[in-house]
Amino acid sequence: MTSRLEDRSLGELLAELSRETGVLVRKEVELATTEMSAKLKTAGTNAAVVAAGGALAHAGLLVILAALVIGLAQLGVTPWLSAVIVGALTIGIGYMLVNKGLASMRRTPVMPVQTLETLKENAKWTTGQRA
């Protein structure tokens, strides 16, 4: 007794291969979209850290600068030198925060690595190669 699978014609087999390849491609695109969404969310979070660092540096420049300039001037430092010292320190802190956020962004890969590996495996499978 032969099974239905053995009785299929070449046309039927090619039609099934075409359908299954289409499904496979759609699933791979779905996987790539999901993977890229996750990576973009991480990149967005890191961008928020950069923005927060910049905002903090700006707020620090406005608030702390005024308070520390007055404090240094009361200690006997000339007012212009007080402003330069406080401004340089505030900018330095902001610079460090911005660099930290940018470094985190650089470490976040945006390439859909898992999807690319799966596509390579699928290409080998469809050409009959072994992994």
Backbone atoms as SQL, in Angstrom:
CREATE TABLE atoms (id INTEGER PRIMARY KEY, chain TEXT, resi INTEGER, resn TEXT, atom TEXT, x REAL, y REAL, z REAL);
INSERT INTO atoms VALUES
  (1, 'A', 1, 'MET', 'N', 0.837, -1.170, 0.000),
  (2, 'A', 1, 'MET', 'CA', 0.000, 0.000, 0.000),
  (3, 'A', 1, 'MET', 'C', 0.886, 1.238, 0.000),
  (4, 'A', 2, 'THR', 'N', 0.756, 2.053, -1.010),
  (5, 'A', 2, 'THR', 'CA', 1.547, 3.274, -1.093),
  (6, 'A', 2, 'THR', 'C', 0.769, 4.410, -0.444),
  (7, 'A', 3, 'SER', 'N', 1.511, 5.313, 0.194),
  (8, 'A', 3, 'SER', 'CA', 0.850, 6.439, 0.865),
  (9, 'A', 3, 'SER', 'C', 0.609, 7.571, -0.125),
  (10, 'A', 4, 'ARG', 'N', -0.207, 8.507, 0.267),
  (11, 'A', 4, 'ARG', 'CA', -0.550, 9.661, -0.571),
  (12, 'A', 4, 'ARG', 'C', 0.694, 10.499, -0.839),
  (13, 'A', 5, 'LEU', 'N', 1.619, 10.583, 0.092),
  (14, 'A', 5, 'LEU', 'CA', 2.827, 11.385, -0.087),
  (15, 'A', 5, 'LEU', 'C', 3.681, 10.865, -1.242),
  (16, 'A', 6, 'GLU', 'N', 3.723, 9.574, -1.405),
  (17, 'A', 6, 'GLU', 'CA', 4.546, 8.998, -2.465),
  (18, 'A', 6, 'GLU', 'C', 3.893, 9.142, -3.836),
  (19, 'A', 7, 'ASP', 'N', 2.590, 9.370, -3.895),
  (20, 'A', 7, 'ASP', 'CA', 1.866, 9.456, -5.153),
  (21, 'A', 7, 'ASP', 'C', 1.784, 10.876, -5.715),
  (22, 'A', 8, 'ARG', 'N', 2.321, 11.847, -5.033),
  (23, 'A', 8, 'ARG', 'CA', 2.195, 13.231, -5.501),
  (24, 'A', 8, 'ARG', 'C', 3.081, 13.471, -6.715),
  (25, 'A', 9, 'SER', 'N', 2.587, 14.313, -7.590),
  (26, 'A', 9, 'SER', 'CA', 3.335, 14.631, -8.809),
  (27, 'A', 9, 'SER', 'C', 4.377, 15.702, -8.507),
  (28, 'A', 10, 'LEU', 'N', 5.277, 15.874, -9.457),
  (29, 'A', 10, 'LEU', 'CA', 6.309, 16.895, -9.321),
  (30, 'A', 10, 'LEU', 'C', 5.674, 18.275, -9.209),
  (31, 'A', 11, 'GLY', 'N', 4.615, 18.532, -9.929),
  (32, 'A', 11, 'GLY', 'CA', 3.912, 19.816, -9.861),
  (33, 'A', 11, 'GLY', 'C', 3.341, 20.075, -8.482),
  (34, 'A', 12, 'GLU', 'N', 2.764, 19.034, -7.892),
  (35, 'A', 12, 'GLU', 'CA', 2.208, 19.186, -6.545),
  (36, 'A', 12, 'GLU', 'C', 3.322, 19.468, -5.534),
  (37, 'A', 13, 'LEU', 'N', 4.424, 18.760, -5.685),
  (38, 'A', 13, 'LEU', 'CA', 5.552, 18.974, -4.776),
  (39, 'A', 13, 'LEU', 'C', 6.117, 20.382, -4.916),
  (40, 'A', 14, 'LEU', 'N', 6.233, 20.864, -6.147),
  (41, 'A', 14, 'LEU', 'CA', 6.745, 22.218, -6.357),
  (42, 'A', 14, 'LEU', 'C', 5.778, 23.260, -5.828),
  (43, 'A', 15, 'ALA', 'N', 4.467, 23.009, -5.981),
  (44, 'A', 15, 'ALA', 'CA', 3.475, 23.942, -5.452),
  (45, 'A', 15, 'ALA', 'C', 3.561, 24.002, -3.922),
  (46, 'A', 16, 'GLU', 'N', 3.715, 22.848, -3.294),
  (47, 'A', 16, 'GLU', 'CA', 3.853, 22.818, -1.835),
  (48, 'A', 16, 'GLU', 'C', 5.130, 23.521, -1.397),
  (49, 'A', 17, 'LEU', 'N', 6.216, 23.278, -2.124),
  (50, 'A', 17, 'LEU', 'CA', 7.481, 23.956, -1.808),
  (51, 'A', 17, 'LEU', 'C', 7.319, 25.464, -1.926),
  (52, 'A', 18, 'SER', 'N', 6.626, 25.903, -2.949),
  (53, 'A', 18, 'SER', 'CA', 6.389, 27.338, -3.141),
  (54, 'A', 18, 'SER', 'C', 5.576, 27.919, -1.994),
  (55, 'A', 19, 'ARG', 'N', 4.515, 27.227, -1.587),
  (56, 'A', 19, 'ARG', 'CA', 3.683, 27.701, -0.469),
  (57, 'A', 19, 'ARG', 'C', 4.498, 27.754, 0.824),
  (58, 'A', 20, 'GLU', 'N', 5.224, 26.704, 1.095),
  (59, 'A', 20, 'GLU', 'CA', 5.996, 26.647, 2.339),
  (60, 'A', 20, 'GLU', 'C', 7.129, 27.664, 2.337),
  (61, 'A', 21, 'THR', 'N', 7.719, 27.919, 1.187),
  (62, 'A', 21, 'THR', 'CA', 8.763, 28.941, 1.100),
  (63, 'A', 21, 'THR', 'C', 8.167, 30.313, 1.374),
  (64, 'A', 22, 'GLY', 'N', 6.977, 30.568, 0.852),
  (65, 'A', 22, 'GLY', 'CA', 6.299, 31.831, 1.123),
  (66, 'A', 22, 'GLY', 'C', 6.023, 32.016, 2.603),
  (67, 'A', 23, 'VAL', 'N', 5.550, 30.958, 3.249),
  (68, 'A', 23, 'VAL', 'CA', 5.291, 31.020, 4.689),
  (69, 'A', 23, 'VAL', 'C', 6.603, 31.262, 5.441),
  (70, 'A', 24, 'LEU', 'N', 7.649, 30.584, 5.028),
  (71, 'A', 24, 'LEU', 'CA', 8.949, 30.738, 5.671),
  (72, 'A', 24, 'LEU', 'C', 9.459, 32.175, 5.541),
  (73, 'A', 25, 'VAL', 'N', 9.329, 32.746, 4.368),
  (74, 'A', 25, 'VAL', 'CA', 9.784, 34.125, 4.151),
  (75, 'A', 25, 'VAL', 'C', 8.978, 35.083, 5.018),
  (76, 'A', 26, 'ARG', 'N', 7.661, 34.896, 5.083),
  (77, 'A', 26, 'ARG', 'CA', 6.825, 35.770, 5.924),
  (78, 'A', 26, 'ARG', 'C', 7.224, 35.650, 7.394),
  (79, 'A', 27, 'LYS', 'N', 7.490, 34.435, 7.846),
  (80, 'A', 27, 'LYS', 'CA', 7.896, 34.240, 9.242),
  (81, 'A', 27, 'LYS', 'C', 9.264, 34.882, 9.508),
  (82, 'A', 28, 'GLU', 'N', 10.164, 34.809, 8.550),
  (83, 'A', 28, 'GLU', 'CA', 11.482, 35.427, 8.711),
  (84, 'A', 28, 'GLU', 'C', 11.361, 36.946, 8.781),
  (85, 'A', 29, 'VAL', 'N', 10.486, 37.516, 7.963),
  (86, 'A', 29, 'VAL', 'CA', 10.265, 38.969, 7.998),
  (87, 'A', 29, 'VAL', 'C', 9.658, 39.355, 9.340),
  (88, 'A', 30, 'GLU', 'N', 8.736, 38.548, 9.831),
  (89, 'A', 30, 'GLU', 'CA', 8.131, 38.800, 11.138),
  (90, 'A', 30, 'GLU', 'C', 9.182, 38.738, 12.243),
  (91, 'A', 31, 'LEU', 'N', 10.073, 37.750, 12.171),
  (92, 'A', 31, 'LEU', 'CA', 11.149, 37.624, 13.154),
  (93, 'A', 31, 'LEU', 'C', 12.082, 38.833, 13.094),
  (94, 'A', 32, 'ALA', 'N', 12.439, 39.259, 11.887),
  (95, 'A', 32, 'ALA', 'CA', 13.319, 40.416, 11.727),
  (96, 'A', 32, 'ALA', 'C', 12.665, 41.669, 12.296),
  (97, 'A', 33, 'THR', 'N', 11.372, 41.829, 12.048),
  (98, 'A', 33, 'THR', 'CA', 10.658, 42.989, 12.569),
  (99, 'A', 33, 'THR', 'C', 10.656, 42.984, 14.091),
  (100, 'A', 34, 'THR', 'N', 10.387, 41.840, 14.682),
  (101, 'A', 34, 'THR', 'CA', 10.377, 41.725, 16.138),
  (102, 'A', 34, 'THR', 'C', 11.754, 42.016, 16.718),
  (103, 'A', 35, 'GLU', 'N', 12.779, 41.449, 16.099),
  (104, 'A', 35, 'GLU', 'CA', 14.137, 41.646, 16.584),
  (105, 'A', 35, 'GLU', 'C', 14.550, 43.118, 16.466),
  (106, 'A', 36, 'MET', 'N', 14.237, 43.740, 15.343),
  (107, 'A', 36, 'MET', 'CA', 14.600, 45.144, 15.154),
  (108, 'A', 36, 'MET', 'C', 13.828, 46.045, 16.127),
  (109, 'A', 37, 'SER', 'N', 12.572, 45.717, 16.406),
  (110, 'A', 37, 'SER', 'CA', 11.795, 46.509, 17.361),
  (111, 'A', 37, 'SER', 'C', 12.437, 46.482, 18.744),
  (112, 'A', 38, 'ALA', 'N', 12.884, 45.314, 19.160),
  (113, 'A', 38, 'ALA', 'CA', 13.534, 45.198, 20.468),
  (114, 'A', 38, 'ALA', 'C', 14.830, 46.004, 20.504),
  (115, 'A', 39, 'LYS', 'N', 15.606, 45.938, 19.438),
  (116, 'A', 39, 'LYS', 'CA', 16.866, 46.677, 19.390),
  (117, 'A', 39, 'LYS', 'C', 16.625, 48.187, 19.349),
  (118, 'A', 40, 'LEU', 'N', 15.598, 48.616, 18.621),
  (119, 'A', 40, 'LEU', 'CA', 15.290, 50.043, 18.562),
  (120, 'A', 40, 'LEU', 'C', 14.774, 50.557, 19.898),
  (121, 'A', 41, 'LYS', 'N', 14.074, 49.715, 20.637),
  (122, 'A', 41, 'LYS', 'CA', 13.613, 50.116, 21.965),
  (123, 'A', 41, 'LYS', 'C', 14.810, 50.359, 22.875),
  (124, 'A', 42, 'THR', 'N', 15.800, 49.481, 22.816),
  (125, 'A', 42, 'THR', 'CA', 17.017, 49.655, 23.610),
  (126, 'A', 42, 'THR', 'C', 17.761, 50.914, 23.186),
  (127, 'A', 43, 'ALA', 'N', 17.860, 51.134, 21.881),
  (128, 'A', 43, 'ALA', 'CA', 18.526, 52.337, 21.384),
  (129, 'A', 43, 'ALA', 'C', 17.777, 53.589, 21.831),
  (130, 'A', 44, 'GLY', 'N', 16.454, 53.544, 21.844),
  (131, 'A', 44, 'GLY', 'CA', 15.658, 54.670, 22.309),
  (132, 'A', 44, 'GLY', 'C', 15.891, 54.958, 23.783),
  (133, 'A', 45, 'THR', 'N', 16.010, 53.906, 24.574),
  (134, 'A', 45, 'THR', 'CA', 16.301, 54.077, 25.996),
  (135, 'A', 45, 'THR', 'C', 17.661, 54.740, 26.180),
  (136, 'A', 46, 'ASN', 'N', 18.645, 54.293, 25.420),
  (137, 'A', 46, 'ASN', 'CA', 19.976, 54.898, 25.511),
  (138, 'A', 46, 'ASN', 'C', 19.956, 56.353, 25.046),
  (139, 'A', 47, 'ALA', 'N', 19.171, 56.652, 24.040),
  (140, 'A', 47, 'ALA', 'CA', 19.050, 58.037, 23.584),
  (141, 'A', 47, 'ALA', 'C', 18.420, 58.898, 24.677),
  (142, 'A', 48, 'ALA', 'N', 17.487, 58.338, 25.424),
  (143, 'A', 48, 'ALA', 'CA', 16.879, 59.067, 26.538),
  (144, 'A', 48, 'ALA', 'C', 17.918, 59.367, 27.612),
  (145, 'A', 49, 'VAL', 'N', 18.839, 58.442, 27.848),
  (146, 'A', 49, 'VAL', 'CA', 19.912, 58.678, 28.816),
  (147, 'A', 49, 'VAL', 'C', 20.797, 59.836, 28.341),
  (148, 'A', 50, 'VAL', 'N', 21.103, 59.855, 27.045),
  (149, 'A', 50, 'VAL', 'CA', 21.897, 60.949, 26.486),
  (150, 'A', 50, 'VAL', 'C', 21.157, 62.276, 26.668),
  (151, 'A', 51, 'ALA', 'N', 19.871, 62.287, 26.371),
  (152, 'A', 51, 'ALA', 'CA', 19.075, 63.510, 26.511),
  (153, 'A', 51, 'ALA', 'C', 19.010, 63.952, 27.970),
  (154, 'A', 52, 'ALA', 'N', 18.828, 62.998, 28.868),
  (155, 'A', 52, 'ALA', 'CA', 18.784, 63.331, 30.292),
  (156, 'A', 52, 'ALA', 'C', 20.119, 63.908, 30.744),
  (157, 'A', 53, 'GLY', 'N', 21.216, 63.347, 30.252),
  (158, 'A', 53, 'GLY', 'CA', 22.535, 63.882, 30.584),
  (159, 'A', 53, 'GLY', 'C', 22.704, 65.306, 30.089),
  (160, 'A', 54, 'GLY', 'N', 22.250, 65.563, 28.875),
  (161, 'A', 54, 'GLY', 'CA', 22.333, 66.911, 28.326),
  (162, 'A', 54, 'GLY', 'C', 21.464, 67.891, 29.091),
  (163, 'A', 55, 'ALA', 'N', 20.250, 67.464, 29.441),
  (164, 'A', 55, 'ALA', 'CA', 19.348, 68.333, 30.200),
  (165, 'A', 55, 'ALA', 'C', 19.908, 68.603, 31.591),
  (166, 'A', 56, 'LEU', 'N', 20.475, 67.576, 32.197),
  (167, 'A', 56, 'LEU', 'CA', 21.062, 67.746, 33.522),
  (168, 'A', 56, 'LEU', 'C', 22.252, 68.692, 33.467),
  (169, 'A', 57, 'ALA', 'N', 23.067, 68.550, 32.429),
  (170, 'A', 57, 'ALA', 'CA', 24.210, 69.453, 32.283),
  (171, 'A', 57, 'ALA', 'C', 23.726, 70.898, 32.106),
  (172, 'A', 58, 'HIS', 'N', 22.683, 71.085, 31.343),
  (173, 'A', 58, 'HIS', 'CA', 22.139, 72.436, 31.128),
  (174, 'A', 58, 'HIS', 'C', 21.549, 73.003, 32.419),
  (175, 'A', 59, 'ALA', 'N', 20.744, 72.194, 33.105),
  (176, 'A', 59, 'ALA', 'CA', 20.161, 72.661, 34.362),
  (177, 'A', 59, 'ALA', 'C', 21.257, 72.953, 35.383),
  (178, 'A', 60, 'GLY', 'N', 22.250, 72.108, 35.415),
  (179, 'A', 60, 'GLY', 'CA', 23.365, 72.332, 36.325),
  (180, 'A', 60, 'GLY', 'C', 24.110, 73.605, 35.989),
  (181, 'A', 61, 'LEU', 'N', 24.250, 73.855, 34.701),
  (182, 'A', 61, 'LEU', 'CA', 24.922, 75.071, 34.268),
  (183, 'A', 61, 'LEU', 'C', 24.170, 76.307, 34.737),
  (184, 'A', 62, 'LEU', 'N', 22.857, 76.246, 34.723),
  (185, 'A', 62, 'LEU', 'CA', 22.053, 77.408, 35.107),
  (186, 'A', 62, 'LEU', 'C', 21.926, 77.589, 36.622),
  (187, 'A', 63, 'VAL', 'N', 21.684, 76.495, 37.340),
  (188, 'A', 63, 'VAL', 'CA', 21.407, 76.601, 38.767),
  (189, 'A', 63, 'VAL', 'C', 22.675, 76.573, 39.610),
  (190, 'A', 64, 'ILE', 'N', 23.452, 75.540, 39.463),
  (191, 'A', 64, 'ILE', 'CA', 24.652, 75.390, 40.283),
  (192, 'A', 64, 'ILE', 'C', 25.672, 76.480, 39.972),
  (193, 'A', 65, 'LEU', 'N', 25.750, 76.849, 38.716),
  (194, 'A', 65, 'LEU', 'CA', 26.682, 77.903, 38.330),
  (195, 'A', 65, 'LEU', 'C', 26.442, 79.171, 39.138),
  (196, 'A', 66, 'ALA', 'N', 25.201, 79.589, 39.188),
  (197, 'A', 66, 'ALA', 'CA', 24.875, 80.819, 39.922),
  (198, 'A', 66, 'ALA', 'C', 25.188, 80.677, 41.414),
  (199, 'A', 67, 'ALA', 'N', 24.789, 79.544, 41.995),
  (200, 'A', 67, 'ALA', 'CA', 25.002, 79.357, 43.434),
  (201, 'A', 67, 'ALA', 'C', 26.485, 79.253, 43.787),
  (202, 'A', 68, 'LEU', 'N', 27.232, 78.505, 43.017),
  (203, 'A', 68, 'LEU', 'CA', 28.652, 78.335, 43.332),
  (204, 'A', 68, 'LEU', 'C', 29.475, 79.578, 43.023),
  (205, 'A', 69, 'VAL', 'N', 29.097, 80.300, 41.995),
  (206, 'A', 69, 'VAL', 'CA', 29.804, 81.550, 41.698),
  (207, 'A', 69, 'VAL', 'C', 29.655, 82.504, 42.880),
  (208, 'A', 70, 'ILE', 'N', 28.460, 82.609, 43.396),
  (209, 'A', 70, 'ILE', 'CA', 28.232, 83.481, 44.550),
  (210, 'A', 70, 'ILE', 'C', 29.025, 82.975, 45.758),
  (211, 'A', 71, 'GLY', 'N', 29.007, 81.655, 45.967),
  (212, 'A', 71, 'GLY', 'CA', 29.748, 81.083, 47.098),
  (213, 'A', 71, 'GLY', 'C', 31.242, 81.317, 46.991),
  (214, 'A', 72, 'LEU', 'N', 31.822, 81.106, 45.816),
  (215, 'A', 72, 'LEU', 'CA', 33.262, 81.343, 45.637),
  (216, 'A', 72, 'LEU', 'C', 33.608, 82.830, 45.763),
  (217, 'A', 73, 'ALA', 'N', 32.730, 83.664, 45.265),
  (218, 'A', 73, 'ALA', 'CA', 32.964, 85.110, 45.380),
  (219, 'A', 73, 'ALA', 'C', 32.968, 85.531, 46.845),
  (220, 'A', 74, 'GLN', 'N', 32.111, 84.920, 47.642),
  (221, 'A', 74, 'GLN', 'CA', 32.088, 85.248, 49.070),
  (222, 'A', 74, 'GLN', 'C', 33.334, 84.722, 49.780),
  (223, 'A', 75, 'LEU', 'N', 33.984, 83.706, 49.221),
  (224, 'A', 75, 'LEU', 'CA', 35.220, 83.186, 49.804),
  (225, 'A', 75, 'LEU', 'C', 36.444, 84.002, 49.382),
  (226, 'A', 76, 'GLY', 'N', 36.245, 84.966, 48.523),
  (227, 'A', 76, 'GLY', 'CA', 37.342, 85.839, 48.149),
  (228, 'A', 76, 'GLY', 'C', 37.838, 85.657, 46.728),
  (229, 'A', 77, 'VAL', 'N', 37.310, 84.705, 45.967),
  (230, 'A', 77, 'VAL', 'CA', 37.698, 84.524, 44.567),
  (231, 'A', 77, 'VAL', 'C', 36.971, 85.586, 43.750),
  (232, 'A', 78, 'THR', 'N', 37.667, 86.160, 42.791),
  (233, 'A', 78, 'THR', 'CA', 37.011, 87.168, 41.970),
  (234, 'A', 78, 'THR', 'C', 35.812, 86.550, 41.256),
  (235, 'A', 79, 'PRO', 'N', 34.743, 87.324, 41.088),
  (236, 'A', 79, 'PRO', 'CA', 33.513, 86.766, 40.508),
  (237, 'A', 79, 'PRO', 'C', 33.691, 86.143, 39.126),
  (238, 'A', 80, 'TRP', 'N', 34.471, 86.705, 38.223),
  (239, 'A', 80, 'TRP', 'CA', 34.627, 86.132, 36.893),
  (240, 'A', 80, 'TRP', 'C', 35.360, 84.798, 36.963),
  (241, 'A', 81, 'LEU', 'N', 36.359, 84.687, 37.845),
  (242, 'A', 81, 'LEU', 'CA', 37.089, 83.422, 37.984),
  (243, 'A', 81, 'LEU', 'C', 36.178, 82.363, 38.619),
  (244, 'A', 82, 'SER', 'N', 35.340, 82.776, 39.552),
  (245, 'A', 82, 'SER', 'CA', 34.366, 81.859, 40.154),
  (246, 'A', 82, 'SER', 'C', 33.449, 81.281, 39.078),
  (247, 'A', 83, 'ALA', 'N', 32.982, 82.144, 38.175),
  (248, 'A', 83, 'ALA', 'CA', 32.091, 81.690, 37.106),
  (249, 'A', 83, 'ALA', 'C', 32.791, 80.705, 36.176),
  (250, 'A', 84, 'VAL', 'N', 34.050, 80.963, 35.853),
  (251, 'A', 84, 'VAL', 'CA', 34.800, 80.071, 34.971),
  (252, 'A', 84, 'VAL', 'C', 35.009, 78.708, 35.632),
  (253, 'A', 85, 'ILE', 'N', 35.393, 78.702, 36.877),
  (254, 'A', 85, 'ILE', 'CA', 35.627, 77.436, 37.589),
  (255, 'A', 85, 'ILE', 'C', 34.353, 76.604, 37.654),
  (256, 'A', 86, 'VAL', 'N', 33.273, 77.203, 38.075),
  (257, 'A', 86, 'VAL', 'CA', 32.006, 76.477, 38.222),
  (258, 'A', 86, 'VAL', 'C', 31.481, 76.026, 36.863),
  (259, 'A', 87, 'GLY', 'N', 31.562, 76.861, 35.864),
  (260, 'A', 87, 'GLY', 'CA', 31.106, 76.494, 34.522),
  (261, 'A', 87, 'GLY', 'C', 31.874, 75.315, 33.963),
  (262, 'A', 88, 'ALA', 'N', 33.189, 75.325, 34.144),
  (263, 'A', 88, 'ALA', 'CA', 34.013, 74.221, 33.633),
  (264, 'A', 88, 'ALA', 'C', 33.666, 72.902, 34.318),
  (265, 'A', 89, 'LEU', 'N', 33.468, 72.934, 35.619),
  (266, 'A', 89, 'LEU', 'CA', 33.102, 71.704, 36.335),
  (267, 'A', 89, 'LEU', 'C', 31.739, 71.169, 35.887),
  (268, 'A', 90, 'THR', 'N', 30.769, 72.057, 35.718),
  (269, 'A', 90, 'THR', 'CA', 29.432, 71.639, 35.312),
  (270, 'A', 90, 'THR', 'C', 29.437, 71.050, 33.903),
  (271, 'A', 91, 'ILE', 'N', 30.140, 71.698, 33.014),
  (272, 'A', 91, 'ILE', 'CA', 30.242, 71.181, 31.647),
  (273, 'A', 91, 'ILE', 'C', 30.950, 69.825, 31.638),
  (274, 'A', 92, 'GLY', 'N', 31.965, 69.661, 32.473),
  (275, 'A', 92, 'GLY', 'CA', 32.678, 68.378, 32.553),
  (276, 'A', 92, 'GLY', 'C', 31.764, 67.236, 32.968),
  (277, 'A', 93, 'ILE', 'N', 30.906, 67.477, 33.950),
  (278, 'A', 93, 'ILE', 'CA', 29.963, 66.443, 34.400),
  (279, 'A', 93, 'ILE', 'C', 28.968, 66.106, 33.287),
  (280, 'A', 94, 'GLY', 'N', 28.456, 67.131, 32.631),
  (281, 'A', 94, 'GLY', 'CA', 27.530, 66.896, 31.516),
  (282, 'A', 94, 'GLY', 'C', 28.189, 66.120, 30.394),
  (283, 'A', 95, 'TYR', 'N', 29.434, 66.447, 30.100),
  (284, 'A', 95, 'TYR', 'CA', 30.191, 65.748, 29.053),
  (285, 'A', 95, 'TYR', 'C', 30.331, 64.267, 29.386),
  (286, 'A', 96, 'MET', 'N', 30.625, 63.964, 30.645),
  (287, 'A', 96, 'MET', 'CA', 30.755, 62.557, 31.052),
  (288, 'A', 96, 'MET', 'C', 29.430, 61.809, 30.889),
  (289, 'A', 97, 'LEU', 'N', 28.311, 62.442, 31.240),
  (290, 'A', 97, 'LEU', 'CA', 27.011, 61.778, 31.091),
  (291, 'A', 97, 'LEU', 'C', 26.663, 61.528, 29.625),
  (292, 'A', 98, 'VAL', 'N', 26.922, 62.516, 28.785),
  (293, 'A', 98, 'VAL', 'CA', 26.653, 62.346, 27.354),
  (294, 'A', 98, 'VAL', 'C', 27.516, 61.220, 26.792),
  (295, 'A', 99, 'ASN', 'N', 28.788, 61.167, 27.154),
  (296, 'A', 99, 'ASN', 'CA', 29.667, 60.098, 26.673),
  (297, 'A', 99, 'ASN', 'C', 29.213, 58.729, 27.153),
  (298, 'A', 100, 'LYS', 'N', 28.718, 58.646, 28.388),
  (299, 'A', 100, 'LYS', 'CA', 28.226, 57.364, 28.904),
  (300, 'A', 100, 'LYS', 'C', 27.044, 56.871, 28.070),
  (301, 'A', 101, 'GLY', 'N', 26.109, 57.765, 27.777),
  (302, 'A', 101, 'GLY', 'CA', 24.951, 57.393, 26.961),
  (303, 'A', 101, 'GLY', 'C', 25.343, 56.998, 25.553),
  (304, 'A', 102, 'LEU', 'N', 26.258, 57.754, 24.949),
  (305, 'A', 102, 'LEU', 'CA', 26.710, 57.426, 23.588),
  (306, 'A', 102, 'LEU', 'C', 27.439, 56.089, 23.557),
  (307, 'A', 103, 'ALA', 'N', 28.242, 55.807, 24.588),
  (308, 'A', 103, 'ALA', 'CA', 28.943, 54.520, 24.649),
  (309, 'A', 103, 'ALA', 'C', 27.942, 53.371, 24.738),
  (310, 'A', 104, 'SER', 'N', 26.874, 53.563, 25.509),
  (311, 'A', 104, 'SER', 'CA', 25.838, 52.527, 25.604),
  (312, 'A', 104, 'SER', 'C', 25.156, 52.318, 24.262),
  (313, 'A', 105, 'MET', 'N', 24.918, 53.403, 23.538),
  (314, 'A', 105, 'MET', 'CA', 24.295, 53.293, 22.222),
  (315, 'A', 105, 'MET', 'C', 25.206, 52.552, 21.251),
  (316, 'A', 106, 'ARG', 'N', 26.506, 52.808, 21.309),
  (317, 'A', 106, 'ARG', 'CA', 27.440, 52.125, 20.401),
  (318, 'A', 106, 'ARG', 'C', 27.515, 50.632, 20.682),
  (319, 'A', 107, 'ARG', 'N', 27.320, 50.235, 21.933),
  (320, 'A', 107, 'ARG', 'CA', 27.391, 48.810, 22.294),
  (321, 'A', 107, 'ARG', 'C', 26.122, 48.060, 21.922),
  (322, 'A', 108, 'THR', 'N', 25.065, 48.770, 21.577),
  (323, 'A', 108, 'THR', 'CA', 23.798, 48.132, 21.238),
  (324, 'A', 108, 'THR', 'C', 23.788, 47.794, 19.750),
  (325, 'A', 109, 'PRO', 'N', 23.882, 46.504, 19.411),
  (326, 'A', 109, 'PRO', 'CA', 23.875, 46.141, 17.990),
  (327, 'A', 109, 'PRO', 'C', 22.467, 46.304, 17.413),
  (328, 'A', 110, 'VAL', 'N', 22.400, 46.834, 16.197),
  (329, 'A', 110, 'VAL', 'CA', 21.092, 47.020, 15.566),
  (330, 'A', 110, 'VAL', 'C', 20.842, 45.996, 14.461),
  (331, 'A', 111, 'MET', 'N', 21.841, 45.213, 14.122),
  (332, 'A', 111, 'MET', 'CA', 21.690, 44.203, 13.086),
  (333, 'A', 111, 'MET', 'C', 20.871, 43.036, 13.635),
  (334, 'A', 112, 'PRO', 'N', 19.869, 42.545, 12.898),
  (335, 'A', 112, 'PRO', 'CA', 19.066, 41.407, 13.366),
  (336, 'A', 112, 'PRO', 'C', 19.859, 40.094, 13.228),
  (337, 'A', 113, 'VAL', 'N', 20.757, 39.858, 14.164),
  (338, 'A', 113, 'VAL', 'CA', 21.702, 38.738, 14.086),
  (339, 'A', 113, 'VAL', 'C', 20.991, 37.392, 14.003),
  (340, 'A', 114, 'GLN', 'N', 20.010, 37.186, 14.864),
  (341, 'A', 114, 'GLN', 'CA', 19.306, 35.905, 14.888),
  (342, 'A', 114, 'GLN', 'C', 18.609, 35.640, 13.556),
  (343, 'A', 115, 'THR', 'N', 17.989, 36.654, 13.005),
  (344, 'A', 115, 'THR', 'CA', 17.286, 36.498, 11.729),
  (345, 'A', 115, 'THR', 'C', 18.264, 36.185, 10.608),
  (346, 'A', 116, 'LEU', 'N', 19.403, 36.870, 10.588),
  (347, 'A', 116, 'LEU', 'CA', 20.398, 36.609, 9.544),
  (348, 'A', 116, 'LEU', 'C', 20.924, 35.178, 9.620),
  (349, 'A', 117, 'GLU', 'N', 21.146, 34.687, 10.831),
  (350, 'A', 117, 'GLU', 'CA', 21.608, 33.302, 10.984),
  (351, 'A', 117, 'GLU', 'C', 20.548, 32.318, 10.477),
  (352, 'A', 118, 'THR', 'N', 19.297, 32.599, 10.801),
  (353, 'A', 118, 'THR', 'CA', 18.222, 31.724, 10.342),
  (354, 'A', 118, 'THR', 'C', 18.112, 31.756, 8.825),
  (355, 'A', 119, 'LEU', 'N', 18.257, 32.947, 8.245),
  (356, 'A', 119, 'LEU', 'CA', 18.197, 33.048, 6.781),
  (357, 'A', 119, 'LEU', 'C', 19.336, 32.265, 6.127),
  (358, 'A', 120, 'LYS', 'N', 20.513, 32.306, 6.725),
  (359, 'A', 120, 'LYS', 'CA', 21.643, 31.537, 6.193),
  (360, 'A', 120, 'LYS', 'C', 21.351, 30.040, 6.261),
  (361, 'A', 121, 'GLU', 'N', 20.793, 29.608, 7.388),
  (362, 'A', 121, 'GLU', 'CA', 20.443, 28.194, 7.534),
  (363, 'A', 121, 'GLU', 'C', 19.384, 27.802, 6.514),
  (364, 'A', 122, 'ASN', 'N', 18.410, 28.668, 6.317),
  (365, 'A', 122, 'ASN', 'CA', 17.356, 28.373, 5.340),
  (366, 'A', 122, 'ASN', 'C', 17.917, 28.294, 3.924),
  (367, 'A', 123, 'ALA', 'N', 18.847, 29.180, 3.612),
  (368, 'A', 123, 'ALA', 'CA', 19.451, 29.159, 2.278),
  (369, 'A', 123, 'ALA', 'C', 20.218, 27.853, 2.062),
  (370, 'A', 124, 'LYS', 'N', 20.933, 27.407, 3.095),
  (371, 'A', 124, 'LYS', 'CA', 21.651, 26.131, 2.988),
  (372, 'A', 124, 'LYS', 'C', 20.667, 24.979, 2.818),
  (373, 'A', 125, 'TRP', 'N', 19.576, 25.038, 3.567),
  (374, 'A', 125, 'TRP', 'CA', 18.589, 23.965, 3.512),
  (375, 'A', 125, 'TRP', 'C', 17.952, 23.905, 2.127),
  (376, 'A', 126, 'THR', 'N', 17.581, 25.059, 1.566),
  (377, 'A', 126, 'THR', 'CA', 16.903, 25.047, 0.280),
  (378, 'A', 126, 'THR', 'C', 17.821, 24.634, -0.847),
  (379, 'A', 127, 'THR', 'N', 19.135, 24.842, -0.698),
  (380, 'A', 127, 'THR', 'CA', 20.072, 24.430, -1.744),
  (381, 'A', 127, 'THR', 'C', 20.578, 23.004, -1.502),
  (382, 'A', 128, 'GLY', 'N', 20.139, 22.385, -0.394),
  (383, 'A', 128, 'GLY', 'CA', 20.516, 20.992, -0.136),
  (384, 'A', 128, 'GLY', 'C', 21.842, 20.834, 0.556),
  (385, 'A', 129, 'GLN', 'N', 22.427, 21.906, 1.060),
  (386, 'A', 129, 'GLN', 'CA', 23.690, 21.813, 1.775),
  (387, 'A', 129, 'GLN', 'C', 23.426, 21.450, 3.214),
  (388, 'A', 130, 'ARG', 'N', 24.435, 20.859, 3.835),
  (389, 'A', 130, 'ARG', 'CA', 24.333, 20.539, 5.258),
  (390, 'A', 130, 'ARG', 'C', 25.033, 21.618, 6.055),
  (391, 'A', 131, 'ALA', 'N', 24.474, 21.912, 7.228),
  (392, 'A', 131, 'ALA', 'CA', 25.046, 22.955, 8.087),
  (393, 'A', 131, 'ALA', 'C', 26.336, 22.507, 8.726);
